[in-house]
Amino acid sequence: MLFPTIEFGIFFLIVFTVSWAARWTPHWRKLVLLAASYFFYGWWDWRFMGLLLVSTLINYAAGLALARTAHPVLRKLVVTCAVAGGLSILGFFKYYGFFLTSLSTLLEMAGLERDLPFMQVILPVGISFFTFQGISYVVDVYRGHVRPERSLANLMLYISFFPQLVAGPIVRAADFLPQLHRAPALTRAHVGVGTVLILSGLAKKMLIANYLATELVDPVFFDPTAVGALDLLIGVYGYAIQIYCDFSGYSDIAIGVAALLGYRFLENFNQPYRASSLQDFWRRWHISLSTWLRDYLYKPLGGNRHGEAKTYRNLFLTMFLGGIWHGAAWTFVFWGAFHGGMLAIERYARRKLDAFAPPDGDPGGFVSAVGHAAQHVVGVVWTFHLVCFAWIFFRADSFSTAGSYVAGFARWSDPSLYATPFLVGLIALAMVFQFTPRDLGRWLAQGLQWLPSPVLGLILGGGIWVIWAVAPEGVAPFIYFQF
């Protein structure tokens, strides 16, 4: 069930009405939301509801086991088994075909062809997201950051809550479970935030992302050899905006829907294309994943605590594995390895530059201000183009397509087929919003929250109608559903 559809609109109206009607009995309200979440997930394929339940039960049992033992060895065994169980489920459904295909290719190259047990494995929607949430819960219980949840219904709702179930954001137990232990309340602040985020998310997805996908990105990436360098450049810019608007749009809607149900999620994007370094980019892009990788992979590997060489190794391994998380294809492996390698190089270069020309504090003055501003602008432009280069491999269906795309930048004499004023204007408009005040959405929400409820309802309904009327026909799946 996709957010920008009539089916979801009807579904949410029913859930909203029934859940708030049951607010005086919090336990029954949570059961209503739990049933709605499983219905939402089962709408795609009811058979995978069992997989979601099994994954939850593994983590629930691990949490209870950790609560009952203080022995260090037993606690490590419990958390290891729980994490291994979750990753095994994820690995089978997501990487089984990729592993066998790669193995078959290696055997063929070595002249050792074998009949391998290939079979069609359907990738369950959102499996990466609910697996990572389960792992974070067990690890946080093990570390003592979260108390073991004794209510199975609460943990089931935490892992399956429908706004973020299939494409994030990845919600931490420490942020969400305490909210389930408090009486729910629908405040004007919730309504203001929900209205602004749902409308902004729908506009990003249905207008900007869908138009760029259908009229620019899809045709350019389908056959990069058929277009010239200008179209290839506009195409990768368009994809950078498309994937941002597509994914951040989903996150906005998810956070907004959760707010209307009385729950708070943390932001998942913070104007990533204004970043002046790759490190800054990853502090702004898919924040719930980047912080997850930091806390549950980078830091356990040693982080930056054991010297520069191991820090570079840990940066590379973290992003390399993050690339594999995004998809079972060598293009995603390259994308993660590229980001990991460039983060390490960036850190090394920054240390060398600081050693060669140490920062002299804040001397002030016009010349110093201009120098800092110029350095920042260069950093933003450089970082954006590094990210765009990596997006080519993220979007391409193969290394061959990516190679053709990169090679096509030599064809500057070919005329443009897709650089229309409308598409260029969409890209420019989206980039402008990367540099607006960060609190713009919060200011709008604070202004809306004082309006009468009927007016807020009209704004939300009217805004949805306008977006629906202007958007292209059809509803394209969200890009991150495949992850």
DRENMAR-293008 format. One record per residue (C-alpha): residue number from 1; x, y, z negated. Coordinates in steps of 0.02 Angstrom, whole numbers, padded with zeros to 5 digits. Example, Ala and Ser with C-alpha at 12.3 -4.5 7.8 and 13.67 -1.06 7.14 Angstrom:
<atoms>
k; X; Y; Z
1; 00615; -00225; -00390
2; 00684; -00053; -00357
</atoms>
This chain:
<atoms>
k; X; Y; Z
1; 00000; 00000; 00000
2; 00080; 00162; 00059
3; 00058; 00326; -00035
4; -00003; 00434; 00111
5; -00152; 00323; 00155
6; -00339; 00323; 00123
7; -00321; 00156; 00034
8; -00199; 00227; -00093
9; -00305; 00383; -00116
10; -00457; 00277; -00163
11; -00350; 00163; -00270
12; -00274; 00307; -00367
13; -00440; 00394; -00396
14; -00509; 00234; -00473
15; -00353; 00206; -00580
16; -00349; 00388; -00635
17; -00532; 00386; -00686
18; -00532; 00217; -00773
19; -00366; 00242; -00863
20; -00414; 00410; -00936
21; -00586; 00344; -00983
22; -00493; 00212; -01086
23; -00373; 00336; -01168
24; -00454; 00313; -01340
25; -00398; 00130; -01339
26; -00214; 00140; -01286
27; -00191; -00049; -01280
28; -00333; -00071; -01155
29; -00273; 00079; -01056
30; -00102; -00002; -01035
31; -00187; -00163; -00979
32; -00285; -00063; -00850
33; -00124; 00013; -00783
34; -00038; -00156; -00786
35; -00179; -00238; -00687
36; -00177; -00092; -00565
37; 00012; -00108; -00543
38; 00003; -00293; -00503
39; -00143; -00261; -00384
40; -00040; -00124; -00300
41; 00107; -00243; -00278
42; -00002; -00389; -00225
43; -00085; -00282; -00091
44; 00071; -00310; 00015
45; 00087; -00497; -00019
46; 00002; -00575; -00170
47; 00125; -00721; -00175
48; 00265; -00609; -00239
49; 00167; -00557; -00392
50; 00234; -00717; -00469
51; 00413; -00665; -00430
52; 00385; -00499; -00517
53; 00314; -00590; -00668
54; 00458; -00715; -00675
55; 00586; -00575; -00667
56; 00496; -00486; -00810
57; 00485; -00643; -00917
58; 00673; -00673; -00900
59; 00710; -00500; -00966
60; 00577; -00510; -01102
61; 00646; -00675; -01166
62; 00823; -00606; -01161
63; 00772; -00453; -01262
64; 00690; -00561; -01396
65; 00842; -00676; -01402
66; 00957; -00528; -01426
67; 00847; -00467; -01568
68; 00863; -00635; -01659
69; 01051; -00658; -01652
70; 01197; -00554; -01709
71; 01332; -00675; -01655
72; 01440; -00586; -01524
73; 01470; -00742; -01418
74; 01286; -00788; -01414
75; 01236; -00610; -01373
76; 01358; -00605; -01227
77; 01291; -00773; -01167
78; 01112; -00710; -01172
79; 01147; -00549; -01077
80; 01256; -00641; -00951
81; 01120; -00770; -00916
82; 00986; -00636; -00899
83; 01089; -00528; -00781
84; 01144; -00681; -00681
85; 00963; -00738; -00668
86; 00904; -00570; -00602
87; 01048; -00554; -00480
88; 01023; -00733; -00420
89; 00842; -00696; -00374
90; 00895; -00535; -00288
91; 01040; -00620; -00201
92; 00935; -00761; -00130
93; 00798; -00654; -00058
94; 00908; -00512; 00002
95; 01072; -00593; 00054
96; 01037; -00776; 00097
97; 01018; -00745; 00283
98; 01163; -00620; 00288
99; 01280; -00743; 00200
100; 01238; -00889; 00314
101; 01249; -00783; 00472
102; 01420; -00717; 00420
103; 01478; -00892; 00372
104; 01419; -00961; 00538
105; 01515; -00827; 00631
106; 01675; -00864; 00533
107; 01659; -01051; 00563
108; 01630; -01021; 00747
109; 01785; -00910; 00759
110; 01885; -01048; 00674
111; 01816; -01182; 00789
112; 01725; -01267; 00645
113; 01543; -01246; 00698
114; 01420; -01326; 00578
115; 01232; -01339; 00564
116; 01188; -01227; 00419
117; 01024; -01226; 00321
118; 00949; -01070; 00399
119; 00772; -01024; 00349
120; 00662; -00872; 00361
121; 00665; -00779; 00195
122; 00545; -00633; 00173
123; 00619; -00489; 00075
124; 00498; -00439; -00064
125; 00463; -00253; -00066
126; 00551; -00162; -00208
127; 00648; -00314; -00271
128; 00808; -00212; -00292
129; 00720; -00080; -00396
130; 00630; -00193; -00518
131; 00782; -00305; -00533
132; 00892; -00157; -00580
133; 00764; -00096; -00706
134; 00761; -00267; -00788
135; 00950; -00275; -00795
136; 00963; -00101; -00871
137; 00837; -00150; -01006
138; 00932; -00307; -01058
139; 01101; -00221; -01056
140; 01035; -00074; -01156
141; 00962; -00192; -01286
142; 01130; -00281; -01294
143; 01221; -00115; -01317
144; 01098; -00059; -01450
145; 01034; 00088; -01348
146; 00857; 00020; -01344
147; 00757; -00083; -01468
148; 00695; -00250; -01401
149; 00515; -00230; -01341
150; 00406; -00357; -01431
151; 00250; -00318; -01331
152; 00252; -00418; -01169
153; 00120; -00302; -01096
154; 00229; -00149; -01127
155; 00380; -00227; -01042
156; 00275; -00289; -00897
157; 00206; -00114; -00872
158; 00379; -00036; -00885
159; 00447; -00147; -00746
160; 00291; -00150; -00635
161; 00219; 00027; -00657
162; 00155; 00059; -00482
163; 00214; 00238; -00446
164; 00398; 00186; -00448
165; 00383; -00002; -00418
166; 00430; -00020; -00236
167; 00552; 00123; -00202
168; 00602; 00199; -00367
169; 00656; 00304; -00451
170; 00743; 00176; -00562
171; 00669; 00214; -00733
172; 00767; 00179; -00892
173; 00683; 00088; -01036
174; 00746; 00221; -01157
175; 00647; 00352; -01059
176; 00486; 00255; -01026
177; 00455; 00129; -01165
178; 00441; 00263; -01302
179; 00304; 00345; -01199
180; 00204; 00183; -01207
181; 00209; 00191; -01397
182; 00129; 00364; -01401
183; -00051; 00414; -01370
184; -00068; 00472; -01188
185; -00117; 00651; -01152
186; -00156; 00741; -00990
187; -00095; 00919; -01015
188; -00103; 01067; -00897
189; 00084; 01050; -00876
190; 00061; 00871; -00814
191; -00071; 00927; -00689
192; 00034; 01073; -00626
193; 00188; 00964; -00601
194; 00086; 00825; -00522
195; 00002; 00943; -00398
196; 00163; 01026; -00342
197; 00261; 00864; -00327
198; 00126; 00766; -00235
199; 00100; 00904; -00108
200; 00287; 00934; -00083
201; 00317; 00747; -00067
202; 00179; 00725; 00062
203; 00242; 00874; 00161
204; 00419; 00807; 00162
205; 00366; 00633; 00215
206; 00217; 00660; 00330
207; 00275; 00818; 00416
208; 00464; 00835; 00418
209; 00522; 00654; 00403
210; 00391; 00579; 00519
211; 00410; 00710; 00656
212; 00600; 00696; 00653
213; 00592; 00506; 00654
214; 00472; 00487; 00800
215; 00529; 00631; 00911
216; 00716; 00635; 00879
217; 00803; 00506; 00770
218; 00724; 00345; 00833
219; 00751; 00380; 01020
220; 00928; 00446; 00996
221; 00985; 00299; 00890
222; 00895; 00174; 01002
223; 01020; 00204; 01142
224; 01159; 00328; 01099
225; 01238; 00302; 01270
226; 01088; 00382; 01356
227; 01109; 00555; 01278
228; 01246; 00685; 01265
229; 01348; 00750; 01120
230; 01227; 00890; 01076
231; 01082; 00769; 01057
232; 01191; 00651; 00956
233; 01240; 00794; 00840
234; 01059; 00852; 00821
235; 01010; 00669; 00799
236; 01125; 00637; 00651
237; 01076; 00805; 00573
238; 00896; 00751; 00598
239; 00926; 00584; 00514
240; 01011; 00669; 00366
241; 00854; 00773; 00343
242; 00737; 00627; 00381
243; 00810; 00509; 00252
244; 00816; 00648; 00122
245; 00635; 00702; 00152
246; 00576; 00522; 00165
247; 00656; 00462; 00004
248; 00645; 00620; -00100
249; 00466; 00638; -00038
250; 00425; 00465; -00106
251; 00511; 00507; -00270
252; 00413; 00671; -00283
253; 00248; 00581; -00256
254; 00295; 00444; -00380
255; 00344; 00570; -00514
256; 00188; 00673; -00478
257; 00071; 00522; -00487
258; 00152; 00467; -00650
259; 00128; 00644; -00719
260; -00058; 00638; -00679
261; -00067; 00475; -00776
262; 00019; 00557; -00925
263; 00199; 00495; -00904
264; 00361; 00584; -00869
265; 00497; 00525; -00750
266; 00665; 00610; -00728
267; 00705; 00696; -00563
268; 00787; 00589; -00429
269; 00854; 00721; -00309
270; 00931; 00892; -00338
271; 00964; 00978; -00171
272; 01103; 00857; -00121
273; 01155; 00946; 00039
274; 01213; 01098; -00057
275; 01348; 00990; -00140
276; 01525; 01055; -00119
277; 01608; 00885; -00144
278; 01561; 00701; -00128
279; 01566; 00685; -00317
280; 01441; 00827; -00327
281; 01336; 00746; -00189
282; 01319; 00586; -00290
283; 01266; 00686; -00442
284; 01122; 00754; -00336
285; 01073; 00610; -00221
286; 00964; 00466; -00284
287; 01012; 00515; -00461
288; 00929; 00363; -00541
289; 01037; 00245; -00436
290; 01199; 00342; -00449
291; 01184; 00353; -00638
292; 01137; 00168; -00643
293; 01294; 00123; -00547
294; 01396; 00236; -00661
295; 01328; 00163; -00824
296; 01314; -00022; -00777
297; 01455; -00044; -00652
298; 01583; 00097; -00648
299; 01603; 00113; -00837
300; 01608; -00076; -00871
301; 01744; -00089; -00738
302; 01844; 00034; -00842
303; 01787; 00200; -00769
304; 01928; 00327; -00780
305; 01999; 00262; -00944
306; 02145; 00158; -00882
307; 02247; 00269; -00768
308; 02222; 00346; -00597
309; 02257; 00189; -00494
310; 02119; 00090; -00582
311; 02004; 00240; -00574
312; 02022; 00242; -00384
313; 01990; 00055; -00381
314; 01835; 00073; -00488
315; 01766; 00214; -00381
316; 01791; 00110; -00225
317; 01716; -00049; -00297
318; 01565; 00043; -00367
319; 01520; 00123; -00201
320; 01565; -00034; -00104
321; 01441; -00134; -00208
322; 01318; 00010; -00195
323; 01328; -00008; -00007
324; 01292; -00194; -00018
325; 01143; -00154; -00130
326; 01069; -00047; 00008
327; 01061; -00186; 00134
328; 01124; -00354; 00194
329; 01224; -00292; 00344
330; 01405; -00248; 00378
331; 01354; -00071; 00423
332; 01296; -00046; 00242
333; 01458; -00123; 00180
334; 01556; 00004; 00284
335; 01445; 00146; 00222
336; 01478; 00102; 00040
337; 01664; 00072; 00070
338; 01679; 00239; 00161
339; 01599; 00334; 00017
340; 01705; 00240; -00109
341; 01865; 00273; -00014
342; 01826; 00456; 00014
343; 01781; 00481; -00170
344; 01950; 00409; -00217
345; 02041; 00517; -00089
346; 01945; 00671; -00145
347; 01993; 00641; -00326
348; 02175; 00613; -00279
349; 02181; 00769; -00171
350; 02100; 00875; -00307
351; 02229; 00819; -00436
352; 02373; 00855; -00318
353; 02306; 01027; -00272
354; 02278; 01070; -00455
355; 02456; 01015; -00494
356; 02527; 01116; -00347
357; 02423; 01271; -00382
358; 02351; 01261; -00558
359; 02187; 01354; -00585
360; 02229; 01521; -00665
361; 02073; 01533; -00769
362; 01948; 01665; -00714
363; 02045; 01821; -00668
364; 01890; 01905; -00597
365; 01895; 02040; -00464
366; 01826; 02052; -00288
367; 01966; 01954; -00204
368; 01950; 01809; -00325
369; 01761; 01804; -00303
370; 01776; 01802; -00114
371; 01906; 01665; -00123
372; 01796; 01555; -00234
373; 01645; 01586; -00121
374; 01743; 01541; 00036
375; 01810; 01384; -00046
376; 01633; 01335; -00097
377; 01564; 01363; 00078
378; 01702; 01259; 00157
379; 01669; 01122; 00029
380; 01483; 01120; 00068
381; 01510; 01112; 00257
382; 01646; 00979; 00241
383; 01544; 00871; 00121
384; 01386; 00882; 00227
385; 01477; 00822; 00382
386; 01564; 00681; 00290
387; 01394; 00623; 00229
388; 01322; 00640; 00405
389; 01462; 00536; 00478
390; 01424; 00398; 00354
391; 01237; 00412; 00393
392; 01276; 00355; 00571
393; 01327; 00184; 00506
394; 01185; 00181; 00380
395; 01055; 00209; 00517
396; 01133; 00111; 00661
397; 01073; -00068; 00684
398; 01250; -00131; 00718
399; 01431; -00079; 00726
400; 01415; -00078; 00915
401; 01277; 00052; 00908
402; 01373; 00155; 00780
403; 01530; 00147; 00888
404; 01432; 00204; 01040
405; 01360; 00346; 00939
406; 01529; 00408; 00881
407; 01607; 00388; 01054
408; 01465; 00490; 01128
409; 01526; 00648; 01045
410; 01648; 00663; 01191
411; 01504; 00695; 01313
412; 01476; 00881; 01287
413; 01439; 00912; 01471
414; 01277; 00810; 01468
415; 01116; 00912; 01455
416; 01010; 00904; 01297
417; 00847; 00806; 01298
418; 00794; 00825; 01116
419; 00862; 00990; 01047
420; 00692; 01076; 01057
421; 00653; 01233; 00956
422; 00525; 01136; 00854
423; 00645; 00998; 00799
424; 00790; 01116; 00770
425; 00672; 01227; 00670
426; 00618; 01080; 00560
427; 00800; 01038; 00523
428; 00842; 01220; 00486
429; 00689; 01241; 00374
430; 00734; 01086; 00273
431; 00913; 01147; 00254
432; 00853; 01318; 00193
433; 00761; 01232; 00050
434; 00924; 01151; -00002
435; 00984; 01323; -00056
436; 00829; 01394; -00140
437; 00828; 01414; -00330
438; 00829; 01245; -00414
439; 00683; 01290; -00527
440; 00569; 01346; -00384
441; 00456; 01193; -00402
442; 00449; 01213; -00590
443; 00399; 01396; -00573
444; 00260; 01348; -00452
445; 00199; 01213; -00571
446; 00198; 01334; -00717
447; 00096; 01456; -00616
448; -00031; 01325; -00562
449; -00056; 01252; -00734
450; -00156; 01403; -00792
451; -00284; 01391; -00652
452; -00455; 01316; -00691
453; -00466; 01128; -00662
454; -00588; 01143; -00514
455; -00467; 01263; -00427
456; -00322; 01143; -00456
457; -00426; 01003; -00383
458; -00465; 01109; -00230
459; -00282; 01154; -00207
460; -00229; 00972; -00216
461; -00369; 00909; -00105
462; -00355; 01052; 00019
463; -00167; 01035; 00028
464; -00179; 00849; 00063
465; -00309; 00882; 00200
466; -00201; 01015; 00285
467; -00046; 00902; 00281
468; -00148; 00757; 00348
469; -00218; 00865; 00489
470; -00049; 00932; 00544
471; 00052; 00770; 00525
472; 00082; 00654; 00673
473; -00032; 00505; 00694
474; 00007; 00346; 00599
475; 00099; 00318; 00436
476; 00280; 00263; 00451
477; 00344; 00152; 00308
478; 00461; 00236; 00186
479; 00643; 00200; 00229
480; 00687; 00137; 00056
481; 00551; 00004; 00057
482; 00678; -00110; 00142
483; 00797; -00096; -00005
</atoms>
